[in-house]
Amino acid sequence: MKIIMKKPGEKPEVIEIENKLSALQEAVGGYIEVLPIAEDICVLCNEEGKLLGLPHNIVLCGDILVGTILIVGVAGEEFCDLPDFMITLLMGDNDD
């Protein structure tokens, strides 16, 4: 599926990742915590990231997220591609 991945200290990037729990867990480096940010979008991060002392990534809705995060689409109870318009909106102009 087509999503956005943001690693600490790096710019976000659009990636293709297999829509399997094991692939998502590998990407965030552990158990997944799901943080809904809209009806059809959520952020996935490492559930134990703060306990493990992972590096600061971003602040979202007043919460500090650490480690690698994934921004994915949601369809019902399943993760899916992030819509192209949302990728464009979230990525902004990253052609520095």
N, C-alpha and C positions, 0 to 999 in steps of 0.2 A: 504494500500500500504506500501511497505517496504522502509523506508527512514532513514536518519541520523538526529538526534536531538542533538543540542548542547546548553546547558544551561550555563549562565555565571558562571565562576569559576569551572566548572565541565568538565570531559572528554566527548567527543561525544559518543552517543550510537545509535545503530541500533534499530529502533522501527517499529512496525506495527501501522498504523493509518488509519482511515476511510477516503476515498478520497471524503470528503464533506467540503464545505466552513466552516460550523459551527465547525467541528472538527479541522480544520487547524487554524481557528481564536482562538479557545480555547487554542490550543497548544502555540501560540505566544502571547496570552493575549490581543488581539484586532484586529483591521483592518489589513489586510495583505498587505505588500509591496513585490512585486516580483522583484528580482534582478537576471537577467540572467547572468550566468557565462560561459556557453557554449551553443551550439545549443540544446542540449538535457538535460541540467541540470540548475536548478536555486535555489536560496536561497530565502526562505520566512522569513520575519521578521515582527515585529510590526511596522506599518506605522508611528505611533506616539511615538515610543519608546524613542527617544531623547527628545521630548517635555515632556514626562512623567517622565524623569529622570531614566529610567531603567538602570540597571548596565551594564558596558562594557562587551562585550563578546569577539569579535575578530576584527581584522582589515582585510578587504578584498578589494583588489584593491585600497588601500589608503583611504578607508572609514571605519570609526569605526561603527561596528554593535553592537547594545545593545539588551538586553533581550534575550529570547530564539529564536534560529534560527532553521529552518528546511532546509535540503538539499534534494531536490526532483528531480525525473526525469521528463522530458517533452516529450510528444508525440503530435506533432501538437500544438493544443491550450489547451491540457489537461495535468494535472499533472499525474504522474505514478510512478511505482516502480523505485527506483534508481538501475541501473544495478549492479549485484554482483561484476563485476570487478572494478567498480567505488567506491563501498563501500570499497572494499579491499584497493584500492589506497588511498582513503581519510582517512580511519581509521588508516592506517599504522600499527605499532606494538603498541597496547595499552595494552599489558600484563605486565605493570610495577609491 
